[in-house]
Amino acid sequence: MRSMMWGRRGRPSGEDHSYSEKRLVEYLAKISVKYEVDSDKFFAPLVNAWKNKRAVCENLVIECREKMQDQGIFLLTSGGGWIAQFPLPEHVLKETNPLKELAQEMLLRAQSLAKSKAEWLQIEDLSVGRKHVKVKARVLEVSKPREVLTRFGSQVYISNALIADDTGTIELSLWNEQADGISVGNVIEVEDGTVAYFRGVKQLRIMGHGRINIIKDEDFPSMQQLRKTCVP
């Protein structure tokens, strides 16, 4: 999450005021989710810091560095590192945890995303545009690497592998070292892949933080079984 600095001006009026406070509450809710602090436990120390200048909330330190009319300038740190500095109006601090509903929604979305990333998919479920794909498959074919000049002027080596499970096959695009050690017959796990069309062919690619693991799985269908059931 990117740290943020709010301005030190007084309260604006009208719609700008509402929008500014909405953004601030949303940002504080994101912090509570990111640092895995219950929003109630996070909001109460904000109120305490307003009254007593400083409060601690688990691994977060909250300081009210300055009070200006009806708002305070708060500094949020963790382990000595700066997270954010922002103005917080006094009337917001008098509310009953305005972060709660937003933080709960954000947490549910984060949990849903984490669950989708953790699920192993079958090849028949790989629709174009899907991201953060995890698949286990056997390598049926691997092409020889070919040298390609990218639009940025760099040279890369690309090869394609045909991989299969008992629901179908898909082409796996391998760039440079991604192909290292992968041979026909291997059972592999692809993590954090994305599905796209390339020259009319559906293709599985490895995303920036993705990886391929070669594993031993004696229960996985053999090449003969897969060629009989999946390869036209």
Residue, then its C-alpha position, 0 to 999 in steps of 0.5 A: m500500500r502506498s503511503m499517503m500525505w494529506g494537506r494541512r488546510g482546514r476543513p473545506s466546505g460542501e461536496d469537497h469536504s464530504y469526498s475528502e473525509k470519505r477518502l480518509v476513512e477509506y484509507l484508514a480502513k485499508i490500513s486496518v485491513k493491511y496490518e490485520v488490526d480489527s477496525d474497532k481496535f484501530f479506531a479507539p487508539l485514534v481517539n485516545a491519541w487525540k486526547n493523550k497525544r500518543a497511543v499504541c495499537e498492536n504494532l502501530v504507533i499513533e501520534c497526534r502531533e498537532k491540534m488545529q481548531d477542529q482537527g488534529i494532525f496524526l502520524l502513523t508509524s510501525g517499527g519506527g517506519w513512517i506509514a502516513q500523516f493525515p489530518l483527522p477532524e474531531h467530529v469524525l473521532k466522535e463517531t462510532n467507528p466509521l471504519k467498521e463497515l468499509a473494513q469488513e467489506m475490504l476484508l471479505r474482498a481480500q479473503s475472496l481473492a486469497k481463496s481464488k488464488a489458492e484454488w487449483l483449477q482444471i484445464e477445462d476451467l481456464s477461460v481467456g482473461r482469467k488471472h492468478v491461475k493455479v494448475k497441475a498438469r503433465v507435459l506432453e510436448v515441449s518445442k525447441p526454444r526460438e530466439v525472439l526480438t521484443r518490441f523493446g529491442s531485447q532478445v528472449y528465448i521462447s518455447n511452448a509446452l503442451i500440458a494436459d490433465d484429465t479434462g483437456t490440454i492447453e499450450l503453456s508459453l515459456w520464456n527464458e529460464q521458465a523452460d529450464g529443466i522441464s521435459v516431456g513426461n514431467v508433472i508440473e504445478v503452474e502458479d500465478g498464471t494468466v490465460a490469453y489468446f495468441r494467434g488463435v490459440k488459447q495459451l497459459r502464461i506465467m505472470g510476474h510473480g508466478r512459477i513452475n514446480i516439477i513435482k512427483d505425483e504417481d497418482f496423476p494420469s499417465m501420458q498414455q492415458l492423457r493422450k488417449t482421452c485429451v489429445p485429438 
